[in-house]
Amino acid sequence: MRRIGSALLSVSLLVGCGPTGETPPPPADSPESQSAPLTTTDVDVAPECQGILTFVNTASFATLDAYLPSNAVANLVAQRTTAPFTTLAQVSAVSLVGEYRLTQIEGGARAQGFIGGSCVGIVDELAVSTDDAAAIVSLVNTASAQALHSVLPLAWNGATNLLNLRPFTSVQAIANTAGIGTVSIRALRNTATMGYSIEALGAAVNSLPPDDWTVKFDFDFDEVDVMWSSGEDRITSATCFGIDPSSFPASWWGNRPNLANATEVRNYITSAVSTANRNHQIESEIVTEGLSDLESHIVGHTFKGCHLGIERGPWAGVQVSFFIDTTSNFRVMTQRHWVE
């Protein structure tokens, strides 16, 4: 639904009182004046908040100077003449701006009518719409402990604090919780609006207690380190594809000619998840949405990687498979630890 009324009111309040030569606020049918669906891409500005960027890109020096120090304004104007800002991260990176000045920029954009009530504002360097904010609050208030820890694997204490302090009534209160920062808010927003990611599914798998078949996921690894990190263990099988053979630890390693496709990646990942979740300890929603997110990364793509078999004594071992997108560099590795 379009927020026509508030946009027209903002325009009427500005007529005759703004500085001459100003770029007017966006019309009612522009993206930043609409109540769009939930944000469904990993961006730092919701469609309803795009007016913040429009304000930074088009407002005169005098108007910006009413809300920011002159030296910060000079840096913003100089930067936008090179290329317009398309993300909050670009704005924040300008010298003398930073996170604190983003709040002042938001205030100026709101006062000048570039954003309205459908944009909550900037929360931990993320411009959040009212719909996104409501989705975040709902997620935090209703998700299980397993789900929240899966979404925030690197903010375990923060997730615990959210569980202990809920229910929340605002996204700002969530952001103010100890242990919750910029990365956490973005992860919560993405999950609330797009569903559980493959990384969240991997975190859920990694949190399961060890047993005879323990599976671990990794999405941030160096392939050379993986190939050379067997230590005292013995690599008994190795087949790679798309990896430079000069980086192999031994000359006998196999080097097949064909890269992995989506089917191969899907089969290995779903098999690893099935092994880890054979006792149905992971919530079905996390599994379903995580595997769906995997599809968005792999369909139509090719991958380099390796399949390794590692012995850890006569009664234990690890099966390692890793895949790296040859275009986007998205990467995923599974390690299946077994003992007898």
N, C-alpha and C positions, 0 to 999 in steps of 0.2 A: 504494500500500500504506500502511495506517495505521500510525503509530508508536505503537501502544498500549502496548507494554512500557515504553518510556522515559517516556511521559507518566504512567503509573501509578506508576513508581518516583519521579518527581519529586514527585507528590502525597504518596506515603507518607513521603518525607523531610521534608515540610513539616508533617505532622500533629503538632499539639501544640507546635510550636516557632515558628510565625509569630505576628506581632502579632495581637491580638484584633481582630475587625471587618474583617479583610482579605478582599478579594475573592479566592476561590480561583483557582488556575490553571485554564485552560480544560480541559474534559473531553476525553477521548481522541477523541471524534468531531467535535470542532470543527475549523474550517479550519486554525488555526495548529498543530494537533497531527497533521496529515496530511502525507504525502508526495504532494504534488499533481504533476500534469504540469508541464512547463516553463511558466514565466511567459509568457503570450501577449498581454499588454497592456503598454503603456508606463507602468507604475506603479513606485513606488520601494520597495515592500515586497512581497516574494514571499509567496504564500499561507502557506508554512511558517513565515514570520517575522512573521505578523500579531500574534503574541503580544507583540511589542515594543510595538505600539500599544495593545493591551489592557492591558498593564502600566502604561503612561503614563496611560491614561484611567481606570484603576480602583484602582491601588494607593493606599494611604493616604499622607498626608503623611509619617508616621513611616517608612514603608518606603522611599519615594523618598528621604527625607533620609539614609538609610543609604548611598546611592550617589552623591548629588549634593549640592552646596552648598545650604544652606537657602534662600538668596535665589533660586536657580534653581528650586528646588522650588515656592516660593511663586508664582513667575511661571507655572509649568506648571499648577498647581492652579487659579489664577485664570483662565487661558485655557481650560482644559477645562470649567469651569463655564459658559462661554459656548457652546461647541460642542465635542464630542469631536474629538480629532485623527484624521484619516483618512490622512495622509501623513507621511513623515519630514520632508519639506520644511517642513510646518507646525510640527512639533516643533522643528526646527533654528532656525526663524525667531523663536522665543520669546526674549526678552531673557535673556542670560547662559547660553544653552544652546549653540547652535552645534555644529560638527562634533565637537569633542572630547568634549562632554557626551553626544553620541549613543552613543559607545562605552561610556560609563559606564552609560547607560540600558540598552544591550544586555546588559551584564554583570549588571545587576540583574534584567532579565527572565529571563535564563538561570538565575541563582542561585535565583530564586523559582519556577522551573518553568513559566514562560510560553512558553518556546521550548526546543526540544530539538536533537538532533543533526542533524535535517534542515534546520536553518537555520544556514548558515555564519556569518552575522553581518552587520554593517554594513561595507561596503567603499566608501569614497568616497561616503558619504551614500546608499548603495543597499543595502537589506537583501536579501541573496542566499541562495537555497536551495542545498543541495548539488548538486541536479540542474542548476540554472542555472550554478553555479560550474564544474561539469564541462564543460558545453556551452561556456562562455567559454574555458576552457583548451584545449579541443579546437579551437575556431575559431582561436585565436591560434597554436596549434602547427601547424595544417595549411593555413590559408588562404594563397593566393598573395600575392605582393607587391601585385599589382593590387587584389586583394580587400581587403586590410587598409587600403591607402591610400584605397580607395573608402569604406570604413566610417568612416575617420578623416581626412577631407579637411582638417580644420582642425588636425590634430595630426600633420602629415607626419613631423616628427622623431620623435615618439612611436611612430608605426607603424614607422619605420625601426629604432628601438631594439628594438622587439618582434621584428622579423625577425632582428636580429643576435644577440639574447640567447636566443631560443627553443632548445630546448623549455622550457616552464614546467611546474611541477607544482602551482601554486596560483593562485587568482585574486588573492590578496593580493600575490604576487610580480609579477603583471602590473600591479596598481595602483601598486606601488612603482617601476615603471620610469619613468625620466625622460621627461617629455613626455606622460605619461598622467595625466589628472585625472578629475574627476567626470563631465564630459560624455563623455569617451572611454569610461569604464567602462560608462556607460549605453548608449552606442551599440553597444559590443561585446556587452552582454547582450541588447539588442533584436535584433541580428543573429543571435546564437547561438540564440535561442529562437524568433524569429519570421521569420527569413530576411532577405535583403537588401532594403532599403527602396528606394523610388523615389529618395530622396536619394542613396543609395549608387550607384544606377545613373547618376544625373546626374553624380556625382563621377567615375565611371569614364569617362563620355563626355567630361567636361571635361579629363581627363588625357591624352586621345589627342593625338598630334602634329597640327599644323595641315596642311591640304592645300587643294585647290581648293574643297571643301565642308567647312567646319569648323562643328561644332555645339557650342553651349554651353547649359547649363541653369542656371537660377537659381531658388531657392526662397525668397529673402529680398530682395525688391525693393519699391520704392515706385512705384506705377503712374504718378503724376504726373511723377516724375523720368524714368521711361522715355519718356513721351510728349514731354517737353521736352528730352531729352538728345541730340538728333541733331547739335547743334553745326554744323560746316561741311558735314555731309552733307545730302542733300536727300530729304525724305520724299515719295515719289511716290504712295503709296496708303495709306489709313487707314480702317479700318472698326472701329468699337467697338460694344459692347453692354453696357448697364447702367452705363456710365460717364457721369457728369454732363457734358453738352456744354459747360458753362461752363469746364471744365478743358481743353478742346481747344486746342492751339496755333494752329489755323487754323479758319476758319468752314466750309471745304469738307470737313472730315472727315466721313465717313459715320457715322451713328448708327442701327444697325438696331434694330428693336423687340424681337426675341426674344433671350433669354439663351442662352448655350451650355449644352448638356446633356452627359451623360457620353460619348455617342458622339462628339461633336465634339472634346472634350478628348482622348479615347482616340486618335482618328485622328491628331490633330496630334502627340501625344507619341510614339506608336508609329512614325509616319513619321519624326520627328526622330531617334529611336533607330536606325531602319533606315538612315537616311542616314549617321549617324555610324559605325555598325558594319558598313558595307557590306563591309569587308575582314575581318570576323569577328575583331576584336582584343579584344573584351570577352568574358569568360567567360560561357558560356550560362546558368549558374546565376544570375549577377548580373542578366542581362537578364530571365530568366523570373520570378524572384522580385521584382525591382523593378517590373515591369509588373503583377504580381499585387498588390503593395502599392498601386500606383496605383489599381487597381479599388476597393480598400477606401476610398479617399478620394473617388471620383467617382460611384459608382453611386447613382442616386436624387437627386443634387445638381444644382444649377444654378450657373452661373458668369458673372460679368461679366468684361470684358476687351477686348482689341484685337488686330487683325491689322495690322501695319505693313510697308510696303515702303520700304526706304531705299537710296538710291544713294550710292556712295562713288567718285565719278569714273565714267568711261565703262566701266570694265572690272571693277567690283566693287560689291558691295552686301550688304545684310543683310535677311533676312526674320525679323521678330519677331512672336511670338504669345505673349500672356500671358493666364492665366486665374486668377480669384480666386473661391473658393467664397463664395457670398452668405450662407452660414450659419456655417461653421467658420473662414473666412478662410484656409484652406489655399490656397497659391498656387504656380504653376509657370509659368516662362517659358522658351521656347526661342528661341535666336538662331541662324539658319543663315547663316553668312558664306560668300559665294561670290566667286571671282575667275576671270577668263578669261585 
